Amino acid sequence: MTKLDWEEEDKMIREQFSKLMEACPRCQTPENTKLVTKAFELAHEAHKGMRRKSGEPYILHPIEVARIAAEEIGLGTKGVVAAILHDVVEDTDYTVEDLQNIFGEKIASIVAGLTKLEGVFDQSTSIQAENFRKLLLTMVEDVRVILIKLADRLHNMRTLKSMPEHKRLKIAGETLYFYAPLAHRLGLYAIKSELEDLSLKYELPQVFTNLSQKVKDSEEQHVEFINHFKNPIEKRLLAEGYEFDVVGRHKSIYSIWSKMQKKDLPFEEVYDVLAIRVVFTPKSHLPEKTQCWAIYSMITDIYKPKPDRLRDWVSTPKANGYEALHSTVMGPDGKWVEIQIRTKRMDEIAERGFAAHWKYKGQKEKESELDKWLEMIKELLDNPDADSLEFLDDFKLNLFASEIMIFTPKGEVRVLPKGATALDFAFDIHTDIGYKCIGAKVNFKLVPLSHQLKSGDQVEIITSEKQQPKYDWLNFVTTAKAKTRIKNAFKEERKTIVLKGEQILEKELHKKKLTINSRILKKILDFHKISKRDELYFKIGKGTLKLDNLHKILSTKSSNKWIRYWKLNFGMSAGKQEATKNEAPQKKKQVVLSDHDEQDQFTISECCNPIPGDDILAFQDDNDKIILHSRKCPVALKLMSSQGNRILSAQWESHKILSYLALINLSGIDQMGIVSKITKVISEDQNVNMRSINIESHDGIFEGNIYLYIHNTEDLNNLILNIMKIKGVHNVTRQERIKADL
């Protein structure tokens, strides 16, 4: 670069810094301006000559992270300074001690929490999970650590395009698994939605593009509808003397896609794509809650509400501080519309996150829920024996998006995740009550420990001094607190049983002149449908799993039916690139496999059964075997977030040689000969073979499913279109065989 280029670049960097200062009103006092400028000059000098993958100067990244922290999250001067410095220790010669001497202990400790772990780890330990653990440890001391990390992640996601694909998958996966739920838990709804949308954009680009286009195409029609819908509401609110805004907004692309997946709906049938928000300035002489209900009453005078769609987070705010009234009403032209009612204060908390105001704006009465949550995280972190991946799983349980309100016998409210059981509630009250729990009364009716609670239930726990904790409880508890407490009670005993189980298996294999290896273990684990080695040993040690049929298990061949060969293109993982750095660079590697090779090297995952044409990724296990997952699979998402260095991007290349099992669901009006017409269409299709068909008819409607052997998604989609042409068939959809309970 010439001197002129350097000067132009420096000018552009300083312009971006000026924009940051404008975005942070609390940074503009003389003392604070001096502190932020000092941080900028240090970071600018430290990062000099460094560039991002996109080619832009590296310093623009910390400046933008600081701007997001100030403008979109609402952090003050210390948070902005820490954001500017967040990569200085990790990427330059400065140490945490240097920052402590220059900026003080508080800012240095925030930066330390944001600095990734260094050093060598045991190969069985996930570096990603260890980094999350360290991040959370610092968050418990100062919540600004995680807020800056979320700003950092948001900017990385906004600029993810310049990264190689396997890196994009790793980053998008951990964002969806960890950071988006964390943003939601801290009340940062705008950031949570954007993180989810960007993750979907890189994980399933075609899905994202198609949905974005559909939303864009419907916008003009929606603008007209919103104006028509809000006119009578605005007239009524003006007549009542309110100062307000009525705005329409689309659901985020990710939430539309999520609803389509959960309810198996096409885009056109997602009725709450559009939401109307009423944000008002409350009158000083009346409580906010009273005014929210008054406005709800005015709106339901105009439009009839859907009885089961009222959500009252004004009387009992969410644990992250969110307050609003939600309802769904029947709008013009027979369309259901979601409507949200909130004050300006509630709107600010909903959009920018209650955590940003925590302990900075004196809202002491709101502190308890966040404090309680942070205390739960601290308890998890205080368990020194926890494996990092196990810790990540337990922490994920604490990021519940759907909450239920449960009442104690005395009428106190406890917030638990949706799906929580009576035993979870017992552990939530106290560990000892959980250990001694033998049952519960829910709304005065006796229920077992595994009974799932519903919002509004009143629960009384029944205990007995004779009761001892049982390991089987782990099969139905859902909260991190309950799982951790049960595991703690059995930690030593479990270690002994696991060792005993391993010895029993070794002895049985020794009789057959075999030793334990990963291939034999995989066969046994797959046969018994157990995911972890320790769990297998534990069941053998406890005597709940017998090894009588060991000969049969070891003699079985792979269940995947492969025909000759197929091709896959996949990007090399970071770990493999390092191992081959002395060789010529290799962006993609094509692999041609036979059915003989597959058993040793490649597997199609049974948890999601992807077929050619599906968006897939590959995971490289300890034995360098590659396991293919659908990108929608929950297991794949977990692997991307915890073991991203083993993820390879993969695409199907040629796949006409193989047949894969797929499942389609059908429904329609029952007519004479409808089944024979469907089977005729299938039998005439040269690219498809039918394995089984099940059709049931009741009250003039038929429903059913068909298992098919197909080559790829294109052939399957063509068949679905042909079946849809049959008169009487109303709906045909592919059911992706992803296990929902993983």
Stockholm file with secondary structure:
# STOCKHOLM 1.0

chainA/1-742         MTKLDWEEEDKMIREQFSKLMEACPRCQTPENTKLVTKAFELAHEAHKGMRRKSGEPYILHPIEVARIAAEEIGLGTKGVVAAILHDVVEDTDYTVEDLQNIFGEKIASIVAGLTKLEGVFDQSTSIQAENFRKLLLTMVEDVRVILIKLADRLHNMRTLKSMPEHKRLKIAGETLYFYAPLAHRLGLYAIKSELEDLSLKYELPQVFTNLSQKVKDSEEQHVEFINHFKNPIEKRLLAEGYEFDVVGRHKSIYSIWSKMQKKDLPFEEVYDVLAIRVVFTPKSHLPEKTQCWAIYSMITDIYKPKPDRLRDWVSTPKANGYEALHSTVMGPDGKWVEIQIRTKRMDEIAERGFAAHWKYKGQKEKESELDKWLEMIKELLDNPDADSLEFLDDFKLNLFASEIMIFTPKGEVRVLPKGATALDFAFDIHTDIGYKCIGAKVNFKLVPLSHQLKSGDQVEIITSEKQQPKYDWLNFVTTAKAKTRIKNAFKEERKTIVLKGEQILEKELHKKKLTINSRILKKILDFHKISKRDELYFKIGKGTLKLDNLHKILSTKSSNKWIRYWKLNFGMSAGKQEATKNEAPQKKKQVVLSDHDEQDQFTISECCNPIPGDDILAFQDDNDKIILHSRKCPVALKLMSSQGNRILSAQWESHKILSYLALINLSGIDQMGIVSKITKVISEDQNVNMRSINIESHDGIFEGNIYLYIHNTEDLNNLILNIMKIKGVHNVTRQERIKADL
#=GR chainA/1-742 SS CCHHHHHHHHHHHHHHHHHHHHHCGGGCSHHHHHHHHHHHHHHHHHTTTCBCTTSSBTTHHHHHHHHIIIIIICCCHHHHHHHHTTTHHHHSSCCHHHHHHHHCHHHHHHHHHHSCCCSCCCTTSCHHHHHHHHHHHHHHHCTHHHHHHHHHHHHHHHTGGGSCHHHHHHHHHHIIIIIHHHHHHTTCHHHHHHHHHHHHHHHSHHHHHHHHHHHHHHHHHHHHHHHHHHHHHHHHHHHTTCEEEEEEEECCHHHHHHHHHHHTCCGGGCTTSEEEEEEEECCTTSCHHHHHHHHHHHHHHHSCBCGGGCEETTTSCCTTCCCCEEEEEECGGGCEEEEEEEEHHHHHHHHHCGGGTTTTSCCGGGHHHHHHHHHHHHHHHTCTTCCHHHHHHHHHHTCCSSEEEEECTTSCEEEEETTCBHHHHHHHHCHHHHHHEEEEEETTEEECTTCBCCTTCBEEEEECTTCCCCGGGGGTCCSHHHHHHHHHHHHHHHHHHHHHHHHHHHHHHHHTTCCCCHHHHHHHHHHHTCCCHHHHHHHHHHTSSCCTTHHHHHHCCCSCCCCSEEEEEEECCHHHHHHTTTSCCCSEEEEEEEHHHHHHHEEECTTTCCCTTSCEEEEECTTSCEEEEETTCHHHHHHHHHCGGGEEEEEECCCSSCCEEEEEEEEEECCTTHHHHHHHHHHHCTTEEEEEEEEEEETTEEEEEEEEEESCHHHHHHHHHHHHTSTTEEEEEECCCCCTTC
#=GC SS_cons         CCHHHHHHHHHHHHHHHHHHHHHCGGGCSHHHHHHHHHHHHHHHHHTTTCBCTTSSBTTHHHHHHHHIIIIIICCCHHHHHHHHTTTHHHHSSCCHHHHHHHHCHHHHHHHHHHSCCCSCCCTTSCHHHHHHHHHHHHHHHCTHHHHHHHHHHHHHHHTGGGSCHHHHHHHHHHIIIIIHHHHHHTTCHHHHHHHHHHHHHHHSHHHHHHHHHHHHHHHHHHHHHHHHHHHHHHHHHHHTTCEEEEEEEECCHHHHHHHHHHHTCCGGGCTTSEEEEEEEECCTTSCHHHHHHHHHHHHHHHSCBCGGGCEETTTSCCTTCCCCEEEEEECGGGCEEEEEEEEHHHHHHHHHCGGGTTTTSCCGGGHHHHHHHHHHHHHHHTCTTCCHHHHHHHHHHTCCSSEEEEECTTSCEEEEETTCBHHHHHHHHCHHHHHHEEEEEETTEEECTTCBCCTTCBEEEEECTTCCCCGGGGGTCCSHHHHHHHHHHHHHHHHHHHHHHHHHHHHHHHHTTCCCCHHHHHHHHHHHTCCCHHHHHHHHHHTSSCCTTHHHHHHCCCSCCCCSEEEEEEECCHHHHHHTTTSCCCSEEEEEEEHHHHHHHEEECTTTCCCTTSCEEEEECTTSCEEEEETTCHHHHHHHHHCGGGEEEEEECCCSSCCEEEEEEEEEECCTTHHHHHHHHHHHCTTEEEEEEEEEEETTEEEEEEEEEESCHHHHHHHHHHHHTSTTEEEEEECCCCCTTC
//
